[in-house]
Amino acid sequence: MATIPEFTTRPELAGTFGMVASTHWLASAAGMAVLEKGGNAFDAAAAAGFVLQVVEPHLNGPGGEVPVIGYDARRGETFVVCGQGTAPAGATLGAYRELGLDLVPGSGLLAACVPGAFGGWLLLLREYGTLQLRDVLSYAIGYAESGFALIPSISWSIASVTDLFREHWTSSARVYLPGGGVPAPGSRFANPALAETYKKVLVAAEAAGEDREAQLEAARRAWYSGFVAEAIGKFAATEVMDVTGERHRGFLTAQDLSTWHARLEAPVTYDYQGLTVCKTGPWGQGPVFLQQLALLSGYDLSAMEPGGAEYIHTVTECAKLAFADREAWYGDPDFTDVPLGELLSAAYNDERRKLVGDTASTELLPGRPGGREPELPGFATRPFGIKGPDGTLHRSGGRGSGDPGVDPATGEPLNRSIHAQARRGDTCHVDVADRWGNVVTATPSGGWLSSSPVIPELGFCLGTRAQMFALDPGLPATIAPGKRPRTTLSPTLALRDGEPYVAFGTPGGDQQDQWTLGFFLNHVHFGMNLQQAIDFPAFHSRHMPSSFYPREAYPAELDAEERVGEEVIGELDDRGHEVNVQAPWSLGRVSAVARRGGMLYGAANPRGMQGYAVGR
């Protein structure tokens, strides 16, 4: 059984001026530089976000999206920025059905939504920032133009799609195979085309004059109605090889970009252990974090052993129930009535909690909020695996091994490329707290180098977030023009007495709201500081359908770091969990900042060897 660590891989940072934590040290450094320049937390988060687009192209890019949750001390306001783009006007259910598809492909152009990240960051700057666009964007331009040291996972990601790039996505080969080969880890890598895109946007912004808001609006127009939108529309109309093994045109047009705007929303909240936990709306999976808390509120978790079998079993079984509701009820609330009030109510969760037994559930069991009957998409009800001669279903994973089609370190499925399995893109995260009381947390993702070919004029590729839509008619997550996909991106901000207390998040797809839940419970129930809570052995269920193509599920499977201990693994096995023992430091990449007692705190994850917190 794991014990609360006295020694941590890094210290929990403490200071009074500012804290920045992210999944890459260069992004954290850029954010801190902005704070030192006099910018606030929102300026710093945007600067870090733009740097992440350059230095983690396998994890996010300008063609992707970003949800942001923040607290503005001037207004005493908690807010959500929805930087999630919508499905194109041509992305109808019938259009996909005419192509003979029952799932939206996980690569290529058919899964492209409007790129929302740029608009999301600009909206954050316009409403809450203080600096000029040049002060924020210059760090990303510098790294794209002059280069940065490649982390090993970028080289691995490029290597995994080398044949695809050379044979089909030649525009990507020109960027990511300089000299014809895979760039080595640690080598200096630049993306001049992307630097030029940022610089052209900046020129358009500054041509609008010195007024800050006018510059930001001019930059937004250059992106969504100007040269960027034109290049995207032109490229999306070409035929591109995708995971189906066929070439397809996309549905995204310049018109789709011109009619889209990032938006401000109120967070969805739930009160737990004296904290008000804030998440995005159900166009993301964020409320599943709150549903897990609502279920767990009926247990005395503090009396359980942290990392013990009873604790892991209880948290896992509650996660299964919450994620089952995600599959049945979540979707864009502009298009569907998501019964969040009922899903988070005490009466509903009292009944749902009765389904948690002493052994692992193998069923996907959505509830009946308000008496409504749940419907699940076809991929959520089909069995996965191959039937043997005896008729037994053999999943591709197995006790002690894990599924070779899923990367346990990221929580995202490996990309079934045309020629071989390859790493799918993952996600990034950044948290910032400043000396004025502002706090912000954001989870950028999408537009991965392995998801779609590079647009030559722009130096980046489109995202594939539409793969999270269902192609079954009449469901909350069914694809429709102008609709937001039910994304996995899920930053978290918790308030105490109406003011920010802790902000955190992680990459990891469907695992985001499991890994961050573990961090949160470690801190709230067991008194671990931020770094202890991050370093503590992690686990997650793979019971629920994946949000990523080909939408697989592995009922009763549980991934756990080896550090949980043989005794705990044995007890979980006895309870019916199919435990896949993972490397000791492999699951999750949580980072966090906090405010308490007049001090600021920061921590980042040692897993992955790239996340860092900085502050003073």
C-alpha positions as CSV (number, residue, x, y, z in Angstrom):
1,M,0.0,0.0,0.0
2,A,1.3,3.4,-0.9
3,T,2.2,5.8,1.9
4,I,1.9,9.6,1.9
5,P,5.3,10.7,0.6
6,E,7.6,12.7,2.8
7,F,10.0,13.1,-0.1
8,T,8.7,14.4,-3.4
9,T,10.3,14.6,-6.8
10,R,10.2,18.4,-6.6
11,P,9.3,20.9,-3.9
12,E,5.9,22.5,-3.7
13,L,6.8,26.0,-4.8
14,A,5.7,28.9,-2.6
15,G,5.8,32.7,-3.1
16,T,3.8,35.9,-3.3
17,F,4.5,37.3,-6.7
18,G,3.3,34.7,-9.2
19,M,3.1,31.0,-10.1
20,V,3.0,29.3,-13.5
21,A,2.8,25.6,-14.0
22,S,2.5,23.8,-17.3
23,T,3.3,20.7,-19.3
24,H,6.5,22.2,-20.8
25,W,9.2,24.2,-19.1
26,L,9.5,26.8,-22.0
27,A,5.8,27.6,-21.7
28,S,6.1,28.0,-17.9
29,A,9.1,30.3,-18.4
30,A,7.3,32.4,-21.0
31,G,4.3,32.8,-18.7
32,M,6.6,33.9,-15.8
33,A,8.4,36.3,-18.1
34,V,5.1,37.9,-18.8
35,L,4.3,38.2,-15.1
36,E,7.7,39.8,-14.6
37,K,6.9,42.3,-17.4
38,G,3.8,43.4,-15.5
39,G,1.2,41.3,-17.2
40,N,-1.4,39.5,-15.2
41,A,-2.3,35.8,-15.0
42,F,-4.4,36.0,-18.2
43,D,-1.7,37.6,-20.2
44,A,0.7,35.0,-18.9
45,A,-1.6,32.0,-19.6
46,A,-2.1,33.2,-23.2
47,A,1.6,33.6,-23.8
48,A,2.2,30.1,-22.4
49,G,-0.6,28.8,-24.5
50,F,0.9,30.1,-27.7
51,V,4.3,28.7,-26.8
52,L,2.7,25.3,-26.2
53,Q,1.4,25.4,-29.8
54,V,5.0,25.6,-31.0
55,V,7.0,23.4,-28.6
56,E,4.4,20.6,-28.1
57,P,3.1,20.2,-31.7
58,H,2.3,16.5,-31.0
59,L,0.1,17.6,-28.1
60,N,-1.7,20.7,-29.5
61,G,-1.5,23.3,-32.2
62,P,-3.2,26.4,-33.7
63,G,-5.7,24.1,-35.4
64,G,-7.0,22.8,-32.1
65,E,-9.1,24.2,-29.3
66,V,-8.9,25.4,-25.7
67,P,-11.3,25.6,-22.7
68,V,-10.3,28.1,-20.0
69,I,-11.6,28.6,-16.5
70,G,-10.6,31.8,-14.6
71,Y,-11.2,34.1,-11.7
72,D,-10.9,37.8,-12.3
73,A,-10.1,39.6,-9.0
74,R,-11.1,43.0,-10.3
75,R,-14.7,41.9,-11.0
76,G,-14.9,39.1,-8.4
77,E,-16.0,36.9,-11.3
78,T,-15.5,33.3,-12.2
79,F,-15.8,32.5,-15.9
80,V,-15.3,30.0,-18.6
81,V,-13.9,30.8,-22.1
82,C,-15.2,28.3,-24.6
83,G,-12.5,28.1,-27.3
84,Q,-14.1,24.9,-28.7
85,G,-14.9,25.2,-32.4
86,T,-18.1,23.8,-33.9
87,A,-18.8,21.3,-36.6
88,P,-18.9,22.8,-40.2
89,A,-22.1,23.6,-42.0
90,G,-21.6,20.6,-44.3
91,A,-21.0,18.1,-41.5
92,T,-24.4,16.6,-41.4
93,L,-25.3,13.1,-40.3
94,G,-26.4,12.4,-43.9
95,A,-23.1,13.5,-45.3
96,Y,-21.1,11.0,-43.2
97,R,-23.6,8.3,-43.9
98,E,-23.3,8.8,-47.6
99,L,-19.6,8.1,-47.2
100,G,-20.5,4.7,-45.6
101,L,-19.2,5.7,-42.2
102,D,-20.6,4.8,-38.8
103,L,-17.8,6.6,-36.9
104,V,-16.1,10.0,-37.7
105,P,-12.5,9.1,-38.6
106,G,-9.8,9.9,-36.1
107,S,-7.4,11.5,-38.7
108,G,-7.6,13.5,-41.9
109,L,-10.0,16.2,-42.8
110,L,-13.4,14.7,-42.1
111,A,-13.0,15.3,-38.3
112,A,-12.0,19.0,-38.5
113,C,-14.0,21.5,-36.5
114,V,-13.5,25.3,-36.6
115,P,-10.1,25.9,-34.9
116,G,-11.1,27.5,-31.6
117,A,-7.8,27.9,-29.8
118,F,-6.7,31.2,-31.3
119,G,-10.1,32.8,-30.8
120,G,-10.2,31.5,-27.2
121,W,-6.9,33.0,-26.3
122,L,-7.8,36.3,-27.9
123,L,-11.1,36.5,-26.0
124,L,-9.3,35.8,-22.8
125,L,-6.8,38.7,-23.6
126,R,-9.6,41.1,-24.7
127,E,-11.8,40.6,-21.6
128,Y,-9.2,40.0,-18.9
129,G,-5.7,40.7,-20.1
130,T,-3.7,44.0,-20.0
131,L,-0.8,43.7,-22.4
132,Q,-0.5,44.3,-26.2
133,L,-0.7,41.3,-28.5
134,R,3.0,41.6,-29.4
135,D,4.0,41.3,-25.7
136,V,2.1,38.0,-25.5
137,L,2.8,36.4,-28.9
138,S,6.5,37.2,-29.3
139,Y,7.6,34.2,-27.3
140,A,5.9,31.8,-29.6
141,I,7.2,33.6,-32.7
142,G,10.7,33.4,-31.3
143,Y,10.6,29.7,-30.7
144,A,8.9,29.0,-34.1
145,E,11.4,31.1,-35.9
146,S,14.7,30.4,-34.1
147,G,14.0,26.9,-32.9
148,F,13.8,25.0,-29.6
149,A,15.1,21.7,-28.3
150,L,12.9,18.8,-29.3
151,I,11.7,16.6,-26.4
152,P,12.0,12.9,-27.1
153,S,8.2,12.3,-27.4
154,I,8.0,14.7,-30.4
155,S,10.7,12.7,-32.2
156,W,8.9,9.5,-31.3
157,S,5.6,10.9,-32.6
158,I,7.2,12.0,-35.9
159,A,8.9,8.6,-36.3
160,S,5.6,6.8,-35.8
161,V,4.0,8.5,-38.8
162,T,7.1,8.8,-41.0
163,D,5.7,6.5,-43.7
164,L,2.4,8.3,-43.8
165,F,4.1,11.6,-44.1
166,R,6.4,10.5,-46.9
167,E,3.7,8.6,-48.9
168,H,0.6,10.7,-48.3
169,W,1.0,13.8,-46.2
170,T,4.0,15.4,-48.0
171,S,3.3,18.9,-46.6
172,S,3.9,17.4,-43.1
173,A,7.1,15.7,-44.3
174,R,8.4,19.1,-45.4
175,V,8.0,20.5,-41.9
176,Y,8.7,17.5,-39.6
177,L,11.2,15.5,-41.7
178,P,13.9,18.2,-42.3
179,G,16.5,16.7,-44.5
180,G,14.3,13.7,-45.1
181,G,14.8,12.1,-41.7
182,V,13.3,12.2,-38.2
183,P,14.8,15.0,-36.1
184,A,16.7,13.6,-33.1
185,P,15.6,14.3,-29.5
186,G,17.4,17.3,-28.3
187,S,18.0,18.7,-31.7
188,R,17.1,22.3,-32.5
189,F,13.8,22.4,-34.5
190,A,12.0,25.4,-36.0
191,N,8.8,25.9,-37.9
192,P,9.4,29.0,-40.1
193,A,5.9,28.8,-41.8
194,L,4.2,28.9,-38.4
195,A,6.4,31.8,-37.3
196,E,5.4,33.6,-40.5
197,T,1.7,33.0,-39.8
198,Y,1.9,34.5,-36.3
199,K,3.9,37.5,-37.7
200,K,1.4,38.2,-40.4
201,V,-1.4,38.1,-37.8
202,L,0.6,40.5,-35.7
203,V,1.2,42.9,-38.6
204,A,-2.6,42.9,-39.3
205,A,-3.2,43.6,-35.6
206,E,-0.8,46.5,-35.4
207,A,-2.1,48.0,-38.6
208,A,-5.3,48.7,-36.7
209,G,-3.5,51.3,-34.5
210,E,-2.3,51.4,-30.9
211,D,-5.6,50.7,-29.3
212,R,-5.3,47.3,-27.6
213,E,-8.8,46.0,-28.3
214,A,-8.7,47.2,-31.9
215,Q,-5.5,45.2,-32.4
216,L,-7.0,42.1,-30.9
217,E,-10.1,42.4,-33.1
218,A,-7.9,42.9,-36.2
219,A,-5.9,39.8,-35.3
220,R,-9.2,37.8,-34.8
221,R,-10.4,38.9,-38.3
222,A,-7.1,38.0,-39.9
223,W,-7.5,34.5,-38.5
224,Y,-11.2,33.9,-38.9
225,S,-12.0,36.0,-42.0
226,G,-8.7,36.7,-43.5
227,F,-5.7,34.9,-44.9
228,V,-5.7,32.0,-42.3
229,A,-9.4,31.2,-43.0
230,E,-8.8,31.3,-46.7
231,A,-5.9,28.9,-46.6
232,I,-7.8,26.5,-44.3
233,G,-10.9,26.6,-46.6
234,K,-8.8,25.9,-49.7
235,F,-6.8,23.1,-48.1
236,A,-9.9,21.4,-46.5
237,A,-11.4,21.1,-50.0
238,T,-8.5,18.8,-51.1
239,E,-8.6,15.0,-50.8
240,V,-6.5,13.6,-48.0
241,M,-5.7,10.1,-46.8
242,D,-7.2,9.3,-43.4
243,V,-7.5,6.4,-41.0
244,T,-10.2,4.7,-43.2
245,G,-7.5,4.0,-45.8
246,E,-9.3,6.2,-48.3
247,R,-8.8,9.8,-49.4
248,H,-11.6,12.3,-48.3
249,R,-12.3,16.0,-48.6
250,G,-13.2,17.9,-45.5
251,F,-16.4,19.8,-44.8
252,L,-14.7,22.9,-43.2
253,T,-14.9,26.1,-45.2
254,A,-13.7,29.7,-44.7
255,Q,-17.3,30.6,-44.2
256,D,-17.5,28.3,-41.2
257,L,-14.6,30.2,-39.6
258,S,-16.0,33.6,-40.3
259,T,-19.3,32.9,-38.5
260,W,-17.7,31.4,-35.3
261,H,-16.7,33.3,-32.2
262,A,-15.3,32.2,-28.9
263,R,-17.6,32.8,-26.0
264,L,-17.8,33.5,-22.3
265,E,-20.0,31.3,-20.1
266,A,-20.7,30.7,-16.5
267,P,-19.1,27.6,-15.0
268,V,-21.0,24.5,-13.7
269,T,-20.4,24.2,-10.0
270,Y,-20.7,21.7,-7.1
271,D,-19.9,22.3,-3.5
272,Y,-17.6,19.7,-1.9
273,Q,-15.8,19.7,1.4
274,G,-16.1,23.5,1.8
275,L,-14.9,24.1,-1.8
276,T,-17.0,25.2,-4.8
277,V,-15.6,23.3,-7.8
278,C,-16.0,24.9,-11.2
279,K,-16.0,23.1,-14.5
280,T,-17.1,23.8,-18.1
281,G,-20.6,23.0,-19.3
282,P,-21.5,19.5,-20.7
283,W,-20.1,20.4,-24.2
284,G,-17.0,19.0,-22.4
285,Q,-16.8,16.1,-20.0
286,G,-16.0,18.5,-17.1
287,P,-19.3,17.9,-15.2
288,V,-18.3,14.2,-14.9
289,F,-15.8,15.4,-12.3
290,L,-18.6,16.9,-10.3
291,Q,-20.8,13.8,-10.7
292,Q,-18.0,11.8,-9.2
293,L,-17.8,14.1,-6.3
294,A,-21.6,13.9,-5.8
295,L,-21.3,10.1,-5.6
296,L,-18.3,10.1,-3.4
297,S,-19.9,12.5,-1.0
298,G,-21.7,9.6,0.5
299,Y,-18.5,7.9,1.6
300,D,-16.1,8.7,4.4
301,L,-13.0,8.8,2.1
302,S,-10.9,10.4,4.8
303,A,-11.3,7.2,6.9
304,M,-9.9,5.0,4.1
305,E,-6.3,4.4,3.4
306,P,-5.0,6.6,0.6
307,G,-4.1,4.3,-2.3
308,G,-5.7,1.3,-0.6
309,A,-7.9,-1.2,-2.3
310,E,-11.1,-0.1,-0.7
311,Y,-10.4,3.5,-1.7
312,I,-9.4,2.7,-5.3
313,H,-12.4,0.4,-5.7
314,T,-14.8,3.0,-4.4
315,V,-13.5,5.8,-6.6
316,T,-13.3,3.6,-9.7
317,E,-16.9,2.3,-9.3
318,C,-18.3,5.8,-8.9
319,A,-16.3,6.9,-11.9
320,K,-18.0,4.2,-14.0
321,L,-21.4,5.5,-13.1
322,A,-20.5,9.1,-13.8
323,F,-19.0,8.3,-17.2
324,A,-22.0,6.2,-18.1
325,D,-24.1,9.3,-17.7
326,R,-21.6,11.2,-19.8
327,E,-22.2,8.8,-22.7
328,A,-26.0,9.0,-22.4
329,W,-26.6,12.6,-21.5
330,Y,-23.8,15.0,-22.4
331,G,-23.7,17.2,-25.5
332,D,-23.8,20.8,-26.6
333,P,-26.5,22.4,-24.4
334,D,-27.3,24.8,-27.3
335,F,-28.7,21.7,-29.1
336,T,-29.8,19.3,-26.3
337,D,-31.3,19.5,-22.8
338,V,-28.7,18.1,-20.5
339,P,-30.3,17.4,-17.1
340,L,-27.3,18.7,-15.1
341,G,-29.4,19.8,-12.1
342,E,-30.8,16.3,-11.7
343,L,-27.4,14.6,-12.4
344,L,-25.8,16.5,-9.6
345,S,-28.8,16.3,-7.1
346,A,-28.5,14.5,-3.8
347,A,-31.5,12.4,-4.4
348,Y,-30.2,11.1,-7.8
349,N,-26.8,10.3,-6.5
350,D,-28.2,8.6,-3.4
351,E,-29.9,6.2,-5.7
352,R,-27.0,5.8,-8.1
353,R,-24.6,5.1,-5.1
354,K,-26.7,1.9,-4.4
355,L,-25.2,0.4,-7.6
356,V,-21.7,0.4,-6.1
357,G,-21.0,-3.1,-4.9
358,D,-18.1,-5.0,-3.4
359,T,-17.0,-6.2,-6.8
360,A,-16.1,-4.5,-10.1
361,S,-19.0,-3.7,-12.4
362,T,-18.7,-4.9,-16.0
363,E,-21.7,-3.0,-17.2
364,L,-22.2,0.5,-18.6
365,L,-25.1,1.8,-16.5
366,P,-26.4,5.3,-17.3
367,G,-29.1,6.6,-15.0
368,R,-32.6,7.9,-15.5
369,P,-32.5,11.6,-14.4
370,G,-36.0,12.9,-14.0
371,G,-37.3,9.5,-15.1
372,R,-35.9,10.0,-18.6
373,E,-34.8,6.8,-20.4
374,P,-31.1,6.8,-21.5
375,E,-30.0,6.1,-25.0
376,L,-26.5,5.1,-25.9
377,P,-24.6,5.3,-29.2
378,G,-23.9,2.1,-31.0
379,F,-20.2,2.1,-30.2
380,A,-21.0,2.2,-26.5
381,T,-23.0,-1.0,-26.6
382,R,-20.9,-3.2,-28.9
383,P,-18.4,-5.7,-27.6
384,F,-14.7,-5.1,-28.4
385,G,-12.2,-7.8,-29.1
386,I,-12.0,-11.0,-31.1
387,K,-14.0,-14.2,-30.5
388,G,-11.9,-17.3,-30.1
389,P,-12.9,-20.8,-31.2
390,D,-14.8,-21.3,-27.9
391,G,-16.8,-18.1,-28.5
392,T,-15.1,-16.2,-25.7
393,L,-14.4,-12.6,-26.4
394,H,-10.7,-11.8,-26.1
395,R,-10.0,-8.1,-25.7
396,S,-6.7,-6.8,-27.1
397,G,-5.6,-5.9,-23.6
398,G,-5.1,-8.3,-20.7
399,R,-4.4,-8.5,-17.0
400,G,-1.0,-7.1,-16.3
401,S,-0.3,-5.8,-19.8
402,G,-2.7,-3.1,-21.0
403,D,-4.1,-2.7,-24.5
404,P,-1.3,-2.1,-27.1
405,G,-3.7,0.2,-28.9
406,V,-3.8,2.7,-26.0
407,D,-0.9,4.7,-24.6
408,P,-1.3,4.4,-20.8
409,A,1.0,7.4,-20.2
410,T,-1.3,9.8,-22.0
411,G,-4.6,8.0,-21.7
412,E,-5.2,8.4,-25.4
413,P,-5.5,5.7,-28.1
414,L,-2.7,5.1,-30.5
415,N,-3.5,6.2,-34.0
416,R,-4.2,3.4,-36.4
417,S,-2.2,4.9,-39.2
418,I,-2.3,3.7,-42.8
419,H,0.8,1.6,-42.4
420,A,1.3,1.0,-38.7
421,Q,0.1,2.0,-35.3
422,A,1.3,5.4,-34.3
423,R,1.1,7.7,-31.4
424,R,-2.0,9.9,-31.3
425,G,-1.7,13.4,-30.2
426,D,-2.4,14.2,-26.6
427,T,-3.0,17.4,-24.7
428,C,-1.3,20.3,-22.8
429,H,-2.1,22.2,-19.7
430,V,-1.2,25.5,-18.0
431,D,-2.2,27.1,-14.7
432,V,-1.3,30.7,-13.5
433,A,-1.8,32.7,-10.3
434,D,-0.7,36.3,-10.0
435,R,-0.1,38.7,-7.1
436,W,-3.4,40.5,-7.7
437,G,-5.6,37.5,-7.0
438,N,-6.2,36.4,-10.5
439,V,-6.1,32.6,-11.3
440,V,-6.6,30.8,-14.6
441,T,-6.4,27.2,-15.8
442,A,-6.5,26.0,-19.4
443,T,-6.2,22.8,-21.3
444,P,-5.2,23.3,-24.9
445,S,-5.4,20.4,-27.3
446,G,-6.0,19.2,-30.9
447,G,-4.3,20.1,-34.2
448,W,-1.7,17.3,-33.5
449,L,1.0,16.7,-36.0
450,S,-0.2,13.2,-36.4
451,S,-3.9,14.1,-36.9
452,S,-4.0,15.8,-40.2
453,P,-1.6,17.1,-42.9
454,V,0.2,20.5,-42.4
455,I,-1.4,23.3,-44.4
456,P,1.7,24.5,-46.3
457,E,1.0,28.3,-46.1
458,L,0.3,28.2,-42.4
459,G,2.7,25.6,-40.9
460,F,0.1,23.8,-38.9
461,C,-2.6,21.2,-39.3
462,L,-6.3,21.0,-38.5
463,G,-7.8,19.3,-35.5
464,T,-9.9,16.1,-35.4
465,R,-12.2,16.9,-32.5
466,A,-15.3,15.9,-34.5
467,Q,-14.4,12.3,-33.9
468,M,-16.1,12.7,-30.6
469,F,-19.5,13.1,-32.2
470,A,-21.8,10.2,-32.6
471,L,-23.2,9.2,-36.0
472,D,-26.3,7.6,-34.4
473,P,-29.4,9.9,-34.9
474,G,-31.2,11.6,-32.1
475,L,-28.6,11.5,-29.4
476,P,-27.2,14.5,-27.3
477,A,-23.7,13.9,-29.0
478,T,-25.0,13.3,-32.5
479,I,-23.1,15.5,-35.0
480,A,-24.9,18.6,-36.4
481,P,-23.7,21.7,-38.2
482,G,-22.7,24.5,-35.7
483,K,-22.6,22.0,-32.8
484,R,-19.8,21.6,-30.3
485,P,-18.4,18.1,-29.9
486,R,-18.5,16.6,-26.4
487,T,-14.8,17.1,-25.8
488,T,-12.6,15.6,-23.1
489,L,-10.7,18.8,-22.2
490,S,-11.4,19.6,-18.6
491,P,-9.5,22.2,-16.5
492,T,-10.7,22.7,-12.9
493,L,-10.9,25.7,-10.6
494,A,-12.0,25.3,-6.9
495,L,-13.0,28.3,-4.8
496,R,-13.1,28.7,-1.1
497,D,-15.4,31.4,0.3
498,G,-15.9,32.7,-3.2
499,E,-12.2,33.2,-4.0
500,P,-9.8,31.0,-5.9
501,Y,-8.2,28.3,-3.9
502,V,-6.7,25.8,-6.3
503,A,-6.5,25.5,-10.2
504,F,-5.4,22.3,-11.9
505,G,-5.6,20.0,-14.9
506,T,-3.9,17.4,-17.0
507,P,-3.6,15.9,-20.4
508,G,-5.1,12.5,-20.9
509,G,-8.3,12.3,-22.8
510,D,-10.9,10.3,-21.0
511,Q,-8.6,10.0,-18.0
512,Q,-8.4,13.7,-17.4
513,D,-11.3,13.7,-14.9
514,Q,-9.9,10.6,-13.2
515,W,-6.3,11.7,-12.8
516,T,-7.3,15.2,-11.6
517,L,-9.9,13.7,-9.3
518,G,-7.2,11.6,-7.6
519,F,-5.0,14.7,-7.2
520,F,-7.9,16.6,-5.7
521,L,-9.0,13.9,-3.3
522,N,-5.3,13.4,-2.2
523,H,-5.2,17.1,-1.3
524,V,-8.6,17.5,0.2
525,H,-9.0,14.3,2.2
526,F,-5.5,13.3,3.0
527,G,-3.8,16.7,3.5
528,M,-1.2,16.2,0.8
529,N,0.4,19.4,-0.6
530,L,0.2,20.0,-4.3
531,Q,3.4,18.2,-5.1
532,Q,2.6,15.2,-2.9
533,A,-0.8,14.9,-4.4
534,I,0.7,14.9,-7.9
535,D,3.5,12.4,-7.1
536,F,1.2,9.9,-5.4
537,P,0.6,6.7,-7.3
538,A,-2.1,7.1,-9.9
539,F,-4.8,4.8,-11.4
540,H,-7.7,5.0,-13.8
541,S,-10.5,2.9,-15.2
542,R,-10.8,2.0,-18.8
543,H,-14.3,0.7,-18.4
544,M,-16.0,3.5,-20.3
545,P,-16.1,4.0,-24.1
546,S,-13.2,6.0,-25.4
547,S,-13.9,9.4,-26.8
548,F,-11.5,8.8,-29.7
549,Y,-11.7,6.7,-32.8
550,P,-12.4,3.8,-32.9
551,R,-14.3,4.4,-29.6
552,E,-13.2,1.2,-27.8
553,A,-14.1,0.2,-24.2
554,Y,-12.6,-2.3,-21.9
555,P,-15.1,-3.2,-19.1
556,A,-13.7,-3.8,-15.7
557,E,-10.1,-2.9,-16.8
558,L,-8.1,-0.8,-14.3
559,D,-4.7,0.7,-15.0
560,A,-2.6,1.3,-11.9
561,E,1.0,2.3,-11.4
562,E,3.2,-0.4,-10.0
563,R,3.8,1.7,-6.9
564,V,0.3,1.0,-5.5
565,G,1.9,-2.3,-4.3
566,E,1.3,-6.0,-4.9
567,E,-1.0,-6.4,-2.0
568,V,-3.4,-3.7,-3.3
569,I,-3.2,-5.1,-6.8
570,G,-4.1,-8.5,-5.5
571,E,-7.1,-7.2,-3.5
572,L,-8.4,-5.3,-6.5
573,D,-8.0,-8.5,-8.6
574,D,-10.0,-10.4,-6.0
575,R,-12.7,-7.8,-6.3
576,G,-13.0,-8.5,-10.1
577,H,-10.9,-5.6,-11.5
578,E,-8.7,-6.6,-14.4
579,V,-5.6,-4.7,-13.3
580,N,-3.1,-3.6,-15.8
581,V,0.1,-2.8,-13.9
582,Q,1.8,0.2,-15.4
583,A,5.3,1.6,-15.0
584,P,5.9,3.3,-11.6
585,W,5.8,6.8,-13.0
586,S,3.5,6.7,-16.0
587,L,-0.1,7.8,-15.4
588,G,-1.1,11.4,-15.6
589,R,0.6,14.8,-16.0
590,V,-1.2,17.0,-13.5
591,S,-0.1,20.5,-12.8
592,A,-1.5,23.0,-10.3
593,V,-1.4,26.4,-8.7
594,A,-3.0,27.5,-5.4
595,R,-3.7,30.5,-3.2
596,R,-4.0,30.1,0.6
597,G,-3.1,32.1,3.6
598,G,-1.8,35.0,1.6
599,M,0.7,32.8,-0.3
600,L,0.8,31.4,-3.8
601,Y,1.8,27.8,-4.5
602,G,2.7,25.8,-7.6
603,A,3.6,22.2,-8.6
604,A,4.0,20.2,-11.8
605,N,4.3,16.5,-12.8
606,P,7.6,14.6,-13.1
607,R,6.0,12.0,-15.3
608,G,6.9,12.7,-18.9
609,M,10.0,14.6,-18.0
610,Q,8.9,18.0,-19.3
611,G,6.3,19.6,-17.0
612,Y,7.6,22.4,-14.7
613,A,6.3,25.0,-12.3
614,V,8.0,28.3,-11.7
615,G,7.3,31.1,-9.4
616,R,8.5,33.5,-6.7
